[in-house]
Amino acid sequence: MRTVADSLVAASRQLAAALGLEKREARLEARILAAHAWHVDHAWLIAHDTDLLTDALVAAFESLLTQRLAGVPIAYLTGTREFYGRPFLVSPDVLIPRPDTELLVERALAHIPPAQAMDVLDLGTGSGCIAITLALERPLARVTAVDRSTAALTIAQRNAEIHHARVEFLTSDWFAAFMPPRVLA
């Protein structure tokens, strides 16, 4: 049987070697995977570093580690990613929210007056992180999120429910839902 610390050290080394991660980043990824696999928080990992792991716990951790070593992003393995200080559900059906997208939100917020009702359209919403964040930061805005993927919209709608955001979701190919119907003569 292995201890928590032994498992984390071994995983960190594998992550650093396979993915070219810095030592610190590899340790962080190992802790994130372990915490998710074992349904514990980071404080538990520190407090229980000498605890022996059951075979089931080792298997759960190694399953996630194997996927990560194969290049699967951590956000897809844990099913969440933080964006603008809020956790968002993600899956391979959506792009993972990126820190540089937060700059886009900052710029949009600078152009949406807090005390004015405005229409906001998020095309290709994916996880809904942009639309939901704008709706939460500008409660008077009427936010519509569009995606052609029903799987993506399911995730976006769930994120809106989690964050209690008022967003209208439409299944459409970009502007198609907003175009007048064509009449053939």
Secondary structure, DSSP 8 states (H G I E B T S, - for coil): --BHHHHHHHHHHHHHHHH---HHHHHHHHHHHHHHHHT--HHHHHHTTT-B--HHHHHHHHHHHHHHHTT--HHHHHSEEEETTEEEE--TTS----HHHHHHHHHHHHHS-TTS--EEEEET-TT-HHHHHHHHH-TTSEEEEEES-HHHHHHHHHHHHHHT--EEEEE-SGGGGGS------
